[in-house]
Amino acid sequence: MPGQIYEVIYTAQEPAVVGTGLAAVRDFADYCKHDANSVAAASRVYGFGISQTGRFLRHFVYQGFNASETGAKVFDGLLVYVAGAGRGSFNHRFAQPSRDTQTLWPLFYPNDLFPFTDLPTTDPVTGKKEGLLDRARAENVVPKIFYMNTAYEYWSRGASLLHTTPDGAIEVELPGEVRIYFIAGVSHVAGPFPPGHRPIAEFVGQQLENPNSYALFRRALLAAMDNWVLGNDEPPESRYPHLGDKTLVAVNELAVKAVRGVEFPREAYQPYNLELGPDWPHGIVNEPPRIAGTYPTLVPQVRADGNEIAGVHRPELDAPLATYTGWNFRDAKTGFGGLRPSFIGSYIAWPREQVVSRYRTADEYTGASGAAAVALLKQRFLVADDLPAILENAVKQWQFAAGP
């Protein structure tokens, strides 16, 4: 019934064999690169993962699968999208690969585990020092990596832990093979346009859903990855919020606490520090685990209008008509009203008077949106073929916000 969480603990038996998918992906990619008779002969191979499959790629590299059985590098590049700082339940006894930690469930599965950063840091509870790329570095098979995360992953998937120490106190350097791109004003799953609600009862939010998508940048980043692997060009520099310039902050340090009467959430997701048992290094987990604490997470700082400062901005962020967030609040009818639902963000509309005070006509707004898009094109976050769709979208955005 709404407003209840049920936990069932039971004794299981006969676990299925899991983890072979990691080996299968490794072997197929290696076969494509090194067998001239393969069904998909390739000179270079890229891994592309969104959300769960992005976590799979992080897990893949961490556990040493980017080295083939002969020791060759498997993936030349990885494009890891909206995976937050997580890995997953992909390779242990009784593993459940479908598990993905959400705002209310299932929080105690081994999905978001230390180490979070690519370079080594020290776990403040266990004292263990480790980095995600340690094994790949030792085997000389480190791929080029793009991490792309949205505002949702900072609020609900611990994304700040990708670039801070586990206590959230110090910025951690990125290795030369890695770029992090924060896509501001976007949620994990884009809502409909015109802004509304998807017909999925368990994910209904109080606010209209944020229609912005990170997909706008995918073609340009794939081209950038390919050029990087080929040695032609360095990709765009990383863009993400930092502690030093205070664009990465604790929730209680946000510059504004509400926009148009909508309060910001009072907390962000913090992964549990799980004690999984003495045999965890061998893939045997204690269920349920003991909770040793949490890993503090931080969120992107916002402007006075509630839109985020740092990161890569869609044109809507530099020519705004509303406030676009990576969080929403659960509809009370679904239970736990006021807590954050999974996956969706908010479109917080501005009054028409505020919109037309910034841009008097559709042409004026389309010009501002187009100028922002051209800047992104010059920065290599867009390709030229993306521009017509952006201008068409700008007209629709204006019509919704300002009326005909």
VEXPAVEX-47509 format. One record per residue (C-alpha): x, z, y; residue number from 1. Coordinates in pm, whole numbers. Each point is the difference from the previous one (the first is absolute). Example, Ala and Ser with C-alpha at 12.3 -4.5 7.8 and 13.67 -1.06 7.14 Angstrom:
2
+--------+--------+--------+-----+
:     c1 :     c3 :     c2 : seq :
+--------+--------+--------+-----+
:   1230 :    780 :   -450 :   1 :
:    137 :    -66 :    344 :   2 :
+--------+--------+--------+-----+
***
This chain:
404
+--------+--------+--------+-----+
:     c1 :     c3 :     c2 : seq :
+--------+--------+--------+-----+
:      0 :      0 :      0 :   1 :
:    122 :    -51 :    360 :   2 :
:    235 :    267 :    132 :   3 :
:    139 :    103 :   -338 :   4 :
:    335 :    -66 :   -169 :   5 :
:     19 :     48 :   -375 :   6 :
:    326 :     61 :   -187 :   7 :
:      6 :    -37 :   -378 :   8 :
:    303 :    124 :   -194 :   9 :
:     12 :    -79 :   -370 :  10 :
:    245 :    -51 :   -286 :  11 :
:     72 :   -369 :    -60 :  12 :
:    160 :   -178 :   -293 :  13 :
:    133 :   -340 :   -108 :  14 :
:    134 :   -123 :    337 :  15 :
:      9 :   -372 :     51 :  16 :
:    336 :   -169 :     38 :  17 :
:     63 :    -46 :    372 :  18 :
:    298 :   -117 :    200 :  19 :
:     43 :   -325 :   -188 :  20 :
:   -147 :   -180 :    300 :  21 :
:    310 :     90 :    199 :  22 :
:    220 :   -157 :   -267 :  23 :
:   -229 :   -303 :    -29 :  24 :
:     14 :    -70 :    374 :  25 :
:    378 :     40 :     -5 :  26 :
:     47 :   -232 :   -297 :  27 :
:   -234 :   -272 :    126 :  28 :
:    164 :     -8 :    344 :  29 :
:    344 :    -12 :   -162 :  30 :
:   -115 :   -278 :   -234 :  31 :
:   -124 :   -209 :    293 :  32 :
:    334 :     33 :    175 :  33 :
:    235 :    -55 :   -291 :  34 :
:   -172 :   -221 :   -258 :  35 :
:      5 :   -366 :    101 :  36 :
:   -294 :    -64 :   -234 :  37 :
:   -222 :    273 :    144 :  38 :
:   -361 :    -77 :     89 :  39 :
:     77 :     90 :    363 :  40 :
:    366 :    -66 :     60 :  41 :
:    121 :    175 :    317 :  42 :
:    323 :     49 :    187 :  43 :
:   -125 :    318 :    166 :  44 :
:   -288 :    236 :    -75 :  45 :
:   -203 :    221 :    234 :  46 :
:   -228 :    286 :    -91 :  47 :
:   -315 :     33 :    209 :  48 :
:   -214 :    312 :    -38 :  49 :
:   -298 :    135 :    192 :  50 :
:    -96 :    367 :    -26 :  51 :
:     15 :     87 :   -371 :  52 :
:    219 :   -297 :    -85 :  53 :
:    221 :     89 :    296 :  54 :
:     44 :    347 :   -148 :  55 :
:     77 :   -171 :   -330 :  56 :
:    289 :   -186 :    165 :  57 :
:    142 :    322 :    144 :  58 :
:    -24 :    159 :   -344 :  59 :
:    158 :   -311 :   -154 :  60 :
:    311 :     23 :    215 :  61 :
:     26 :    380 :    -25 :  62 :
:      4 :     -5 :   -380 :  63 :
:    268 :   -267 :    -22 :  64 :
:   -207 :   -303 :    -97 :  65 :
:    153 :   -227 :    263 :  66 :
:    296 :    -43 :   -234 :  67 :
:    -67 :   -235 :   -288 :  68 :
:    118 :     72 :   -354 :  69 :
:    318 :   -189 :     89 :  70 :
:     43 :    194 :    326 :  71 :
:   -107 :   -286 :    230 :  72 :
:   -214 :     59 :    309 :  73 :
:   -366 :    -71 :    -77 :  74 :
:   -190 :     -6 :    331 :  75 :
:    190 :   -136 :    298 :  76 :
:   -257 :    134 :    243 :  77 :
:   -298 :    236 :     -4 :  78 :
:   -294 :    -10 :    240 :  79 :
:   -162 :    341 :    -39 :  80 :
:   -325 :     20 :    195 :  81 :
:   -216 :    306 :     75 :  82 :
:    156 :    213 :   -275 :  83 :
:     77 :    295 :    227 :  84 :
:    284 :    212 :   -136 :  85 :
:   -135 :     -3 :   -355 :  86 :
:     94 :   -109 :   -347 :  87 :
:   -245 :     52 :   -285 :  88 :
:   -108 :    103 :   -348 :  89 :
:    163 :   -301 :   -162 :  90 :
:    247 :    123 :   -259 :  91 :
:    -55 :    337 :   -165 :  92 :
:   -196 :    147 :   -288 :  93 :
:   -374 :    -10 :     71 :  94 :
:     70 :   -199 :    317 :  95 :
:   -301 :   -145 :    180 :  96 :
:    122 :   -297 :    205 :  97 :
:   -336 :    -34 :    175 :  98 :
:     42 :    334 :    177 :  99 :
:     47 :    -22 :    376 : 100 :
:      5 :    314 :    209 : 101 :
:   -285 :     -5 :    249 : 102 :
:   -121 :    245 :    260 : 103 :
:   -206 :    213 :   -240 : 104 :
:    114 :   -111 :   -347 : 105 :
:    206 :    -28 :   -227 : 106 :
:    262 :    207 :    178 : 107 :
:    188 :    154 :   -293 : 108 :
:    118 :   -313 :   -179 : 109 :
:    367 :   -105 :     34 : 110 :
:    -60 :   -272 :    258 : 111 :
:    180 :    125 :    312 : 112 :
:    327 :    151 :   -116 : 113 :
:    343 :     73 :    145 : 114 :
:    213 :   -198 :     78 : 115 :
:   -194 :   -182 :    268 : 116 :
:    288 :   -153 :    199 : 117 :
:    231 :   -274 :   -120 : 118 :
:    316 :    191 :     91 : 119 :
:     58 :    347 :   -151 : 120 :
:   -163 :    307 :    152 : 121 :
:    -32 :    355 :   -132 : 122 :
:   -324 :    147 :   -129 : 123 :
:    -40 :    334 :    183 : 124 :
:   -169 :    163 :   -301 : 125 :
:    213 :   -117 :   -293 : 126 :
:    325 :    -70 :    183 : 127 :
:     22 :   -337 :   -177 : 128 :
:    169 :   -279 :    197 : 129 :
:   -116 :   -352 :    -77 : 130 :
:   -105 :   -334 :    150 : 131 :
:   -237 :   -267 :   -126 : 132 :
:    276 :   -264 :    -17 : 133 :
:    269 :    216 :   -163 : 134 :
:    -15 :   -169 :   -338 : 135 :
:    -26 :   -351 :    143 : 136 :
:    298 :     78 :    224 : 137 :
:    207 :    124 :   -294 : 138 :
:    -84 :   -316 :   -197 : 139 :
:     57 :   -233 :    298 : 140 :
:   -353 :   -142 :    -16 : 141 :
:   -155 :    119 :    328 : 142 :
:   -261 :   -253 :    117 : 143 :
:    -94 :    -77 :    355 : 144 :
:   -312 :    204 :     81 : 145 :
:   -281 :    -15 :    255 : 146 :
:   -228 :    303 :     21 : 147 :
:   -318 :    -71 :    194 : 148 :
:   -237 :    289 :     68 : 149 :
:   -304 :     39 :    221 : 150 :
:   -138 :    293 :    194 : 151 :
:   -198 :    100 :   -309 : 152 :
:    317 :     59 :   -204 : 153 :
:    137 :    234 :    267 : 154 :
:   -321 :    201 :      4 : 155 :
:    -88 :    -16 :   -369 : 156 :
:    298 :   -113 :   -210 : 157 :
:    300 :    193 :    136 : 158 :
:    174 :   -307 :    147 : 159 :
:    212 :    204 :    244 : 160 :
:    195 :    131 :   -300 : 161 :
:    150 :   -349 :    -40 : 162 :
:    223 :     73 :    297 : 163 :
:     22 :    378 :     43 : 164 :
:    149 :    280 :   -203 : 165 :
:   -248 :    164 :   -242 : 166 :
:    -63 :    279 :    250 : 167 :
:    -89 :   -253 :    271 : 168 :
:    268 :    137 :    233 : 169 :
:    267 :   -272 :     17 : 170 :
:     -2 :   -378 :     16 : 171 :
:    167 :   -165 :   -301 : 172 :
:    210 :   -314 :     39 : 173 :
:   -117 :   -320 :   -168 : 174 :
:    238 :   -193 :   -226 : 175 :
:    104 :   -344 :    117 : 176 :
:   -217 :   -167 :   -265 : 177 :
:   -323 :    159 :    128 : 178 :
:   -246 :    -60 :    282 : 179 :
:   -306 :    212 :     80 : 180 :
:   -289 :   -151 :    195 : 181 :
:   -282 :    221 :    121 : 182 :
:   -312 :   -204 :     79 : 183 :
:   -177 :    198 :    269 : 184 :
:   -377 :     19 :     37 : 185 :
:    -71 :   -117 :   -356 : 186 :
:   -151 :    171 :   -305 : 187 :
:     78 :    -33 :   -371 : 188 :
:   -306 :   -221 :    -54 : 189 :
:   -142 :   -206 :    284 : 190 :
:   -365 :     47 :     79 : 191 :
:   -247 :   -278 :     75 : 192 :
:    -32 :   -190 :    324 : 193 :
:   -212 :     54 :    199 : 194 :
:    101 :    364 :    -54 : 195 :
:   -235 :    177 :   -235 : 196 :
:      4 :    174 :   -339 : 197 :
:     84 :   -141 :   -340 : 198 :
:   -272 :     54 :   -262 : 199 :
:    210 :    245 :   -203 : 200 :
:   -168 :    339 :      6 : 201 :
:    302 :    221 :    -71 : 202 :
:    197 :   -151 :    288 : 203 :
:   -262 :      9 :    275 : 204 :
:    142 :    124 :    328 : 205 :
:   -165 :    153 :    305 : 206 :
:    157 :   -258 :    230 : 207 :
:    -12 :   -378 :    -25 : 208 :
:    280 :   -123 :   -223 : 209 :
:    319 :   -141 :    148 : 210 :
:     -5 :   -378 :    -65 : 211 :
:    372 :    -55 :     66 : 212 :
:    221 :   -110 :   -290 : 213 :
:    373 :      0 :    -66 : 214 :
:    -41 :   -335 :   -180 : 215 :
:     64 :   -175 :    332 : 216 :
:    375 :     62 :    -43 : 217 :
:     45 :    -92 :   -365 : 218 :
:    104 :   -364 :     37 : 219 :
:    260 :     71 :    264 : 220 :
:    149 :    290 :   -193 : 221 :
:     24 :   -204 :   -319 : 222 :
:    190 :   -268 :    193 : 223 :
:    223 :    270 :    150 : 224 :
:     72 :    145 :   -344 : 225 :
:     90 :   -341 :   -139 : 226 :
:    236 :    -72 :    289 : 227 :
:    159 :    342 :    -42 : 228 :
:     64 :    -46 :   -371 : 229 :
:    143 :   -347 :     63 : 230 :
:    235 :    148 :    259 : 231 :
:   -135 :   -214 :    282 : 232 :
:   -139 :    265 :    238 : 233 :
:    -41 :    374 :     25 : 234 :
:   -370 :     92 :      5 : 235 :
:   -164 :    169 :    300 : 236 :
:    127 :    350 :     60 : 237 :
:   -202 :    284 :   -143 : 238 :
:   -290 :    124 :    211 : 239 :
:   -143 :    339 :    -77 : 240 :
:    -61 :    331 :    179 : 241 :
:    299 :    230 :     55 : 242 :
:     56 :    368 :     57 : 243 :
:    259 :    -64 :    271 : 244 :
:   -233 :   -179 :    241 : 245 :
:   -298 :    217 :   -104 : 246 :
:   -202 :   -291 :   -130 : 247 :
:    -16 :    189 :   -334 : 248 :
:   -162 :    340 :     39 : 249 :
:   -192 :    276 :   -171 : 250 :
:   -377 :    -39 :     20 : 251 :
:    -30 :    285 :    250 : 252 :
:    244 :   -181 :    233 : 253 :
:   -213 :   -310 :     49 : 254 :
:    -32 :    -93 :    368 : 255 :
:   -378 :    -12 :    -21 : 256 :
:   -228 :    198 :   -227 : 257 :
:   -313 :   -217 :     37 : 258 :
:   -105 :   -348 :    113 : 259 :
:   -352 :    -82 :    119 : 260 :
:   -120 :    331 :   -142 : 261 :
:    157 :    -61 :   -344 : 262 :
:    253 :    269 :    -90 : 263 :
:    320 :    -87 :   -181 : 264 :
:     46 :    157 :   -346 : 265 :
:    157 :    344 :      1 : 266 :
:    224 :    -64 :   -298 : 267 :
:    179 :   -279 :   -186 : 268 :
:     67 :    -35 :   -371 : 269 :
:    302 :    197 :   -122 : 270 :
:    122 :    -79 :   -354 : 271 :
:     20 :    297 :   -231 : 272 :
:    339 :    109 :   -129 : 273 :
:    -87 :      3 :   -369 : 274 :
:    186 :    188 :   -271 : 275 :
:    -55 :   -238 :   -291 : 276 :
:    184 :    199 :   -266 : 277 :
:    350 :     11 :   -153 : 278 :
:    -51 :   -318 :   -203 : 279 :
:   -112 :   -213 :    294 : 280 :
:    342 :   -179 :     16 : 281 :
:    -81 :   -124 :   -352 : 282 :
:   -349 :   -120 :     93 : 283 :
:   -195 :    301 :   -127 : 284 :
:   -220 :    164 :    261 : 285 :
:   -168 :    339 :     10 : 286 :
:   -372 :    -38 :     76 : 287 :
:   -112 :    138 :    235 : 288 :
:    324 :     47 :    195 : 289 :
:     88 :    306 :    204 : 290 :
:    -15 :    -47 :    379 : 291 :
:    323 :    104 :    172 : 292 :
:   -107 :    -96 :    353 : 293 :
:    -51 :   -315 :    206 : 294 :
:    219 :   -255 :    175 : 295 :
:    -80 :     -4 :    375 : 296 :
:   -107 :   -337 :    138 : 297 :
:    -26 :   -137 :    351 : 298 :
:   -216 :   -261 :    173 : 299 :
:     51 :   -267 :    268 : 300 :
:    -42 :    113 :    361 : 301 :
:   -278 :   -162 :    203 : 302 :
:    -63 :   -114 :    356 : 303 :
:   -270 :    140 :    223 : 304 :
:   -245 :   -254 :   -146 : 305 :
:     67 :    125 :   -354 : 306 :
:    191 :   -307 :   -113 : 307 :
:    342 :     45 :   -155 : 308 :
:    324 :    -54 :    189 : 309 :
:    264 :    -90 :   -258 : 310 :
:     20 :   -278 :   -254 : 311 :
:   -105 :   -362 :    -26 : 312 :
:   -318 :    -60 :    201 : 313 :
:   -270 :   -247 :    -83 : 314 :
:   -120 :   -169 :    321 : 315 :
:   -296 :    243 :      2 : 316 :
:    241 :    287 :     71 : 317 :
:    169 :   -165 :    298 : 318 :
:   -326 :   -147 :    128 : 319 :
:   -238 :    275 :   -113 : 320 :
:   -377 :     -1 :     15 : 321 :
:    -48 :    319 :   -205 : 322 :
:    192 :    277 :   -174 : 323 :
:    121 :    -99 :   -347 : 324 :
:     99 :    278 :   -240 : 325 :
:    122 :     46 :   -355 : 326 :
:   -245 :    285 :    -60 : 327 :
:   -373 :     52 :     -7 : 328 :
:   -224 :    294 :    -97 : 329 :
:   -216 :     20 :   -308 : 330 :
:   -372 :    -39 :     45 : 331 :
:   -164 :    335 :    -70 : 332 :
:   -230 :   -162 :   -257 : 333 :
:    300 :    -66 :   -226 : 334 :
:    116 :    362 :     12 : 335 :
:    292 :    157 :    188 : 336 :
:   -127 :   -136 :    328 : 337 :
:    273 :      5 :    262 : 338 :
:    293 :    -49 :   -239 : 339 :
:    183 :   -331 :    -17 : 340 :
:   -135 :   -259 :   -247 : 341 :
:    232 :   -216 :   -204 : 342 :
:    135 :   -334 :    121 : 343 :
:   -200 :    -64 :    319 : 344 :
:     68 :     37 :    371 : 345 :
:   -218 :     14 :    310 : 346 :
:   -106 :   -242 :    270 : 347 :
:    -89 :    221 :    297 : 348 :
:   -179 :   -223 :    247 : 349 :
:     58 :     22 :    373 : 350 :
:   -284 :    -33 :    253 : 351 :
:    -54 :   -353 :    123 : 352 :
:     93 :    112 :    351 : 353 :
:    344 :    109 :   -122 : 354 :
:     52 :   -329 :   -183 : 355 :
:    -89 :   -227 :    292 : 356 :
:    205 :    210 :    240 : 357 :
:    306 :   -109 :   -200 : 358 :
:    -97 :   -360 :    -76 : 359 :
:   -267 :   -162 :    213 : 360 :
:    -74 :   -299 :   -224 : 361 :
:     46 :   -123 :   -355 : 362 :
:    265 :   -244 :    124 : 363 :
:    194 :    279 :    167 : 364 :
:     -9 :    207 :   -316 : 365 :
:     92 :   -293 :   -223 : 366 :
:    298 :    -67 :    227 : 367 :
:    120 :    359 :    -32 : 368 :
:    -44 :     -7 :   -377 : 369 :
:    179 :   -333 :    -22 : 370 :
:    292 :    129 :    205 : 371 :
:     36 :    296 :   -238 : 372 :
:     -7 :   -240 :   -296 : 373 :
:    268 :   -223 :    152 : 374 :
:    221 :    305 :     45 : 375 :
:    -45 :     82 :   -369 : 376 :
:     86 :   -360 :    -86 : 377 :
:    327 :     26 :    195 : 378 :
:     77 :    327 :   -176 : 379 :
:    -59 :   -175 :   -337 : 380 :
:   -294 :    213 :   -108 : 381 :
:   -229 :   -304 :      9 : 382 :
:     31 :   -367 :    -84 : 383 :
:   -141 :   -272 :    225 : 384 :
:   -279 :    -81 :   -245 : 385 :
:   -143 :    349 :     59 : 386 :
:    -73 :    -57 :    368 : 387 :
:   -329 :   -198 :    -18 : 388 :
:   -166 :    270 :   -212 : 389 :
:    116 :    269 :    244 : 390 :
:   -153 :   -181 :    296 : 391 :
:   -325 :    -58 :   -190 : 392 :
:     -9 :    368 :    -92 : 393 :
:     60 :    100 :    363 : 394 :
:   -317 :   -181 :    107 : 395 :
:   -201 :    181 :   -266 : 396 :
:    154 :    335 :     96 : 397 :
:    -93 :    -54 :    365 : 398 :
:   -356 :   -103 :    -81 : 399 :
:    -52 :    311 :   -211 : 400 :
:    155 :    239 :    253 : 401 :
:   -129 :   -150 :    325 : 402 :
:   -305 :   -195 :   -106 : 403 :
:    -68 :   -372 :     57 : 404 :
+--------+--------+--------+-----+
***
